[in-house]
Amino acid sequence: MTSLPEAQPPRLPERVYGERLLTVSEVATLLKVPVSWVYGRTRRRGVDQIPHFKLGKYLRFSEHAVLTWIEEFKGF
């Protein structure tokens, strides 16, 4: 009798990418700014644009990328 392979538990995005993904609200809290400021920075171009990506209709942010962006942004 052949056994079926065990089902793997679904992987969370944090586990897939090896880092924590943040929502708009979490980024606003992290940076101590209004949510509208975060949305505004996603619509900008160039160095002013906060690094983000879309999962369907939802914006997500890599915590590491946001913190790196802040460090680079401070130099301007």
Secondary structure, 3 states (H helix, E strand, C coil): CCCCCCCCCCCCHHHHHCCCEECHHHHHHHHCCCHHHHHHHHHCCHHHCCCCEEECCEEEEEHHHHHHHHHHHHCC
